[in-house]
Amino acid sequence: MTGENDYGIQQDAEHKYWYNMKTGEVEQGFQSPAPNRVGPFDTRAEAEHALEKLRENSAKWAEEDAEEGR
């Protein structure tokens, strides 16, 4: 089954890739508890670069907040 749930997460997310923040490993599907995972990512390569993506997003949001005077 595909489509988005109420939180905007694809329902086929159990088949996608996740980065485990606790172990530093890439997982396919829901192998570890949700608080330890970030994702989902479409490919293993994207999940392998999850920390870089998180840093980029954080910097972008900080810049946007600064521009808005927060």
N, CA and C atoms as a LAMMPS dump frame, in Angstrom:
ITEM: TIMESTEP
0
ITEM: NUMBER OF ATOMS
210
ITEM: BOX BOUNDS ff ff ff
-5.0000000000000000e+02 5.0000000000000000e+02
-5.0000000000000000e+02 5.0000000000000000e+02
-5.0000000000000000e+02 5.0000000000000000e+02
ITEM: ATOMS id mol type element x y z
1 1 1 N 0.843 -1.171 0
2 1 2 C 0 0 0
3 1 3 C 0.89 1.236 0
4 2 1 N 0.589 2.194 -0.827
5 2 2 C 1.361 3.429 -0.874
6 2 3 C 0.452 4.598 -0.571
7 3 1 N 1.006 5.771 -0.539
8 3 2 C 0.274 6.975 -0.204
9 3 3 C 0.81 7.528 1.103
10 4 1 N 0.374 8.746 1.436
11 4 2 C 0.873 9.388 2.648
12 4 3 C -0.105 9.218 3.787
13 5 1 N 0.437 9.077 4.999
14 5 2 C -0.411 9.043 6.172
15 5 3 C -0.642 10.474 6.656
16 6 1 N -1.228 10.636 7.832
17 6 2 C -1.544 11.96 8.36
18 6 3 C -0.309 12.811 8.627
19 7 1 N 0.851 12.201 8.722
20 7 2 C 2.087 12.92 9.013
21 7 3 C 2.927 13.16 7.768
22 8 1 N 2.416 12.813 6.591
23 8 2 C 3.132 13.033 5.35
24 8 3 C 4.185 11.985 5.056
25 9 1 N 4.167 10.88 5.802
26 9 2 C 5.127 9.805 5.583
27 9 3 C 4.521 8.785 4.635
28 10 1 N 5.295 8.4 3.654
29 10 2 C 4.826 7.389 2.719
30 10 3 C 4.522 6.098 3.452
31 11 1 N 3.375 5.503 3.168
32 11 2 C 3.003 4.271 3.839
33 11 3 C 3.869 3.1 3.426
34 12 1 N 4.573 3.207 2.321
35 12 2 C 5.494 2.136 1.956
36 12 3 C 6.862 2.363 2.59
37 13 1 N 6.924 3.211 3.599
38 13 2 C 8.184 3.562 4.246
39 13 3 C 8.865 2.362 4.875
40 14 1 N 8.112 1.336 5.192
41 14 2 C 8.74 0.15 5.78
42 14 3 C 9.681 -0.539 4.801
43 15 1 N 9.614 -0.173 3.524
44 15 2 C 10.494 -0.754 2.515
45 15 3 C 11.634 0.189 2.122
46 16 1 N 11.644 1.367 2.703
47 16 2 C 12.667 2.353 2.365
48 16 3 C 13.861 2.214 3.298
49 17 1 N 14.818 3.112 3.136
50 17 2 C 16.051 3.069 3.921
51 17 3 C 16.011 4.115 5.031
52 18 1 N 16.623 3.754 6.14
53 18 2 C 16.666 4.604 7.322
54 18 3 C 18.092 4.64 7.839
55 19 1 N 18.46 5.752 8.45
56 19 2 C 19.769 5.863 9.094
57 19 3 C 19.55 5.726 10.588
58 20 1 N 20.25 4.794 11.202
59 20 2 C 20.138 4.567 12.631
60 20 3 C 21.14 5.478 13.334
61 21 1 N 20.635 6.461 14.065
62 21 2 C 21.485 7.431 14.74
63 21 3 C 22.296 6.8 15.87
64 22 1 N 21.797 5.745 16.441
65 22 2 C 22.488 5.097 17.559
66 22 3 C 23.661 4.251 17.083
67 23 1 N 23.467 3.505 16.002
68 23 2 C 24.507 2.584 15.531
69 23 3 C 25.321 3.138 14.37
70 24 1 N 24.783 4.153 13.66
71 24 2 C 25.456 4.685 12.486
72 24 3 C 25.283 3.81 11.259
73 25 1 N 24.386 2.855 11.328
74 25 2 C 24.161 1.919 10.229
75 25 3 C 22.927 2.309 9.421
76 26 1 N 22.932 1.925 8.148
77 26 2 C 21.761 2.082 7.29
78 26 3 C 20.932 0.804 7.397
79 27 1 N 19.632 0.986 7.524
80 27 2 C 18.717 -0.151 7.642
81 27 3 C 17.641 -0.038 6.566
82 28 1 N 17.146 -1.169 6.136
83 28 2 C 16.006 -1.156 5.228
84 28 3 C 14.811 -1.656 6.013
85 29 1 N 13.795 -0.82 6.069
86 29 2 C 12.603 -1.171 6.83
87 29 3 C 12.727 -0.747 8.28
88 30 1 N 11.729 -1.142 9.06
89 30 2 C 11.644 -0.734 10.459
90 30 3 C 12.366 -1.75 11.335
91 31 1 N 13.689 -1.704 11.338
92 31 2 C 14.476 -2.662 12.108
93 31 3 C 14.766 -2.191 13.526
94 32 1 N 14.797 -0.897 13.735
95 32 2 C 15.129 -0.365 15.05
96 32 3 C 14.01 0.562 15.519
97 33 1 N 14.003 0.899 16.806
98 33 2 C 12.964 1.791 17.329
99 33 3 C 12.978 3.151 16.635
100 34 1 N 11.803 3.72 16.455
101 34 2 C 11.65 4.997 15.758
102 34 3 C 12.532 6.115 16.311
103 35 1 N 12.717 6.242 17.631
104 35 2 C 13.567 7.339 18.119
105 35 3 C 15.027 7.245 17.652
106 36 1 N 15.458 6.081 17.213
107 36 2 C 16.837 5.901 16.761
108 36 3 C 17.01 6.121 15.265
109 37 1 N 15.907 6.249 14.518
110 37 2 C 15.97 6.303 13.054
111 37 3 C 15.689 7.695 12.525
112 38 1 N 16.33 8.03 11.39
113 38 2 C 15.943 9.197 10.597
114 38 3 C 15.712 8.713 9.178
115 39 1 N 14.769 9.335 8.527
116 39 2 C 14.414 8.947 7.176
117 39 3 C 12.924 9.113 6.984
118 40 1 N 12.364 8.526 6.009
119 40 2 C 12.918 7.511 5.119
120 40 3 C 13.663 8.128 3.939
121 41 1 N 14.534 7.319 3.368
122 41 2 C 15.292 7.686 2.172
123 41 3 C 14.974 6.664 1.085
124 42 1 N 14.987 7.131 -0.158
125 42 2 C 14.667 6.246 -1.281
126 42 3 C 15.78 5.257 -1.59
127 43 1 N 17.014 5.657 -1.319
128 43 2 C 18.146 4.786 -1.658
129 43 3 C 19.07 4.613 -0.46
130 44 1 N 19.853 3.561 -0.502
131 44 2 C 20.849 3.318 0.54
132 44 3 C 21.867 4.469 0.571
133 45 1 N 22.268 4.944 -0.608
134 45 2 C 23.249 6.035 -0.688
135 45 3 C 22.73 7.298 -0.004
136 46 1 N 21.472 7.631 -0.201
137 46 2 C 20.898 8.801 0.47
138 46 3 C 20.94 8.616 1.982
139 47 1 N 20.589 7.434 2.447
140 47 2 C 20.594 7.161 3.885
141 47 3 C 22.007 7.221 4.448
142 48 1 N 22.997 6.796 3.683
143 48 2 C 24.382 6.839 4.135
144 48 3 C 24.85 8.27 4.369
145 49 1 N 24.237 9.224 3.695
146 49 2 C 24.607 10.631 3.826
147 49 3 C 23.592 11.409 4.662
148 50 1 N 22.872 10.706 5.522
149 50 2 C 21.821 11.324 6.33
150 50 3 C 22.353 12.438 7.219
151 51 1 N 23.488 12.224 7.846
152 51 2 C 24.021 13.251 8.751
153 51 3 C 24.362 14.528 8.003
154 52 1 N 24.898 14.399 6.793
155 52 2 C 25.193 15.576 5.979
156 52 3 C 23.911 16.334 5.654
157 53 1 N 22.874 15.595 5.302
158 53 2 C 21.587 16.206 4.964
159 53 3 C 20.99 16.908 6.186
160 54 1 N 21.102 16.279 7.345
161 54 2 C 20.589 16.896 8.57
162 54 3 C 21.334 18.194 8.876
163 55 1 N 22.656 18.189 8.698
164 55 2 C 23.448 19.404 8.934
165 55 3 C 23.046 20.514 7.953
166 56 1 N 22.873 20.144 6.685
167 56 2 C 22.46 21.124 5.667
168 56 3 C 21.108 21.733 6.026
169 57 1 N 20.161 20.877 6.381
170 57 2 C 18.821 21.362 6.734
171 57 3 C 18.868 22.268 7.956
172 58 1 N 19.641 21.878 8.953
173 58 2 C 19.75 22.673 10.172
174 58 3 C 20.321 24.051 9.867
175 59 1 N 21.373 24.102 9.056
176 59 2 C 21.978 25.381 8.685
177 59 3 C 20.989 26.238 7.895
178 60 1 N 20.259 25.61 6.986
179 60 2 C 19.283 26.337 6.173
180 60 3 C 18.181 26.923 7.06
181 61 1 N 17.673 26.12 8.004
182 61 2 C 16.601 26.6 8.878
183 61 3 C 17.097 27.703 9.803
184 62 1 N 18.339 27.602 10.287
185 62 2 C 18.904 28.648 11.135
186 62 3 C 19.028 29.951 10.356
187 63 1 N 19.444 29.836 9.104
188 63 2 C 19.56 31.022 8.252
189 63 3 C 18.191 31.651 8.011
190 64 1 N 17.188 30.822 7.738
191 64 2 C 15.833 31.334 7.515
192 64 3 C 15.296 32.014 8.773
193 65 1 N 15.559 31.391 9.93
194 65 2 C 15.109 31.999 11.183
195 65 3 C 15.784 33.345 11.412
196 66 1 N 17.079 33.438 11.098
197 66 2 C 17.812 34.691 11.275
198 66 3 C 17.237 35.779 10.357
199 67 1 N 16.894 35.394 9.148
200 67 2 C 16.321 36.358 8.194
201 67 3 C 14.963 36.854 8.669
202 68 1 N 14.23 35.978 9.365
203 68 2 C 12.897 36.342 9.857
204 68 3 C 12.969 37.018 11.222
205 69 1 N 14.171 37.144 11.776
206 69 2 C 14.351 37.824 13.047
207 69 3 C 13.949 37.005 14.263
208 70 1 N 14.012 35.703 14.156
209 70 2 C 13.633 34.849 15.305
210 70 3 C 14.76 34.698 16.258
